[in-house]
Amino acid sequence: MAAKAKAKAGGVKRSSYFKIEGDKATIGKKYCPRCGPGFILAEHKDRVACGRCGYTEFKK
């Protein structure tokens, strides 16, 4: 019997993290205050969270 193939979850395009203004690219998301620059907080429906350290801010 052949195993049934699972559907892959769609990923987020990294280009959606940045905004292009003229000849500069700025980040549209927040960095983690614990881990520092380079670690972007993931946006959820009710919170933003860091996948590295677990830092979470809840939205109001």
C-alpha angles and dihedrals in degrees: 000000000000119000116247113251116243121224114245118240113244114250130217116258110242090218089068089068092068136065119209114220112177105306095337129088117212127189115247096200136065125261121229110264092212100045096035133216115352097042112092122202115241114235118229130174095266104016149019117235141182114232093203105053102010096244109163134190117190120220118233 
